[in-house]
Amino acid sequence: MNRLSRFTIAILLVGLLVLTGAGVWAAPRFNSTVPHPPSNGQGTCERAQPIDMDTAIFSPLGNTCNINVDRDAQPAIDFAPVPESLGFDGDAFKVTLVPDTEKVQICYAYPPELEAKDAKLYKLDESVTPSVWAEVKDAVISNGQICATNTSGIYALIGK
């Protein structure tokens, strides 16, 4: 095989690899294949199905209620800043139960990184002006989750 033949074969192989690579990475069928986390979720107590928001799960506990959960990616701007020397460890969620006397179990994913940050579950206290984040004291950490049972409100995971 002469030098020109080897060079031609090498050029053809490089061209084929470039076209194949471009086709794989730019193929329209692969556009937006990574799912976005849901921005809100709805449910009823009668169906008793948890609302999975990827980083948190909300399970209504009442007999006859409606539940709506909305994700907020910038809670410090939309609601209130965190207590001094702390930071948000994920999104905040606004939970609305109708009637508002019903309860919901709130469970955030709690990997070891959050345990090292001493992250806690907080609820926005809107009864004071300005609103402040108050720790949910009865939250329990178990099996990679931090969970609490509470009512309608705005919840966030906050740690060091």
N, C-alpha and C positions, 0 to 999 in steps of 0.2 A: 504494500500500500504506500503510495507516494505521499509526499508532504501536503500537496494540495487536497488530496482526498481526506486525509486526517483533519485538516483545517476546516474543510467543508462540513464534515460530520460533526465536528465540535461546535461550529456555528449553528447548525441545525438543532443540535441537542440543547444548546443554551437558549435558542429561540423557543423551542418547545417547552422548556422549563419555565421561562418567563411567562409565556402565554397561559400555561396551566396554573401557575401561581396567581397571576392576575385574575384568572377566571374564578378561582376558588375564593379569593379574598373579596372580590368585587361583585360576586354573583348576587343578583337581586333577591334570590330566594333566601339568602342568609342575612339580609338587611333587618336589623332590629330583632334578632332572634333571642337576645337576652331579655327576659321579661322584667318589666318595671314593677316595683312593689305597688300594691293597690293604694290609692289615695283615700278611699273610703270603703266602708262595708256596712251592710244593713242586715237585720235579722229580726226574729221574733222569739219570745220565750217559749211559745208553743212548740216550735220546731226544735228548740234547744240545741241548735248547731252553733259551735263556736265561730267567731269571726276571726279569721287568720289574716293578720296584717304583716306577715313575714317576721318581724322582730318582736311582735307581741300578739297574744291571743286573748280575745274577750268572749267570755261565756256568760250569757244571761242566765240568771238563777230564778227569776220570778215565774208566775203561772201565766199571766196574760200581760205581756208588754211588748213594746217595739224598742229596738236598739239601733242606734246609728253611731258609727265610729269614723272620725275624720282624722287623717294624718296631718301633722304640721311640721315641716322641715326646719322652720326658723322660730321656735317658741320664744327665744329671748327677745325677738323683735315684736312678734304678734301678741305675746301675753305678758311676760315679766322676765327680767334677768335672773340668773341663778344666784344663790347665796354666795358671798365672797369666798374665794379660793376653790370654788367648785365649778364643774362644767357639765354640759349635757352629754350623755352617752347614748345618743340616738334621737329618734324623733319623739315628739310629744303627740298625744292622741286626745282628742276631745270626744268624750263618751256621753251620748244623750240617751237616756231611758225615759220612755213614756209608758206608764206614769213614773214620775221621778222618785217614787218611794221604793221602786224595785232595786234589786242588787245585781251586780255583775262581778264575776271573778276576772281579775286582770293578771295576766302572766306574761312577763317579759323574758326573753332569752337572757341567760346569765352565765356567759362563758367565764373561764378563769381570769381573763384579762379584766373583766368588770369587777370580779372579786378583789383583785389586786388594787383596783381604784376605789374600793370600798363604796361602790355604787349602791344607791338606795332608791326606792320608789317614792316619788313625790307627787302630791296633788296641789294644784293651784288653789290657794285660798283667796277667793274673790270677795269675801265678806269684809276685807280691809282695803283701804285705799292708801297707797297703791297695792295692787295684788302681790302676794308673795308665795313662793313655793314652800309647802310644809311637808315634812316627811310623813309617810304613811307608816305609823308605828307597828301595825300588826302584820306587815309583809313578812313572808316566810321564804327562805332560800332553800331549795331542795331540787335535786335531779336536774341541775343546769337551768333552773328557772327561779325567778323571784315573783311571788304571787301574793295577792291580797284580794279580799272581797270588800267592795265599796259601792258607792252610788254614782250617779252622773257627775261628771267633772272633767278636768283636764289633767292628764297624767304624763309624767316623764321620768326617765331614769337619769339620775344625777349622781355624779361621783367626783373624786379628786382628779 
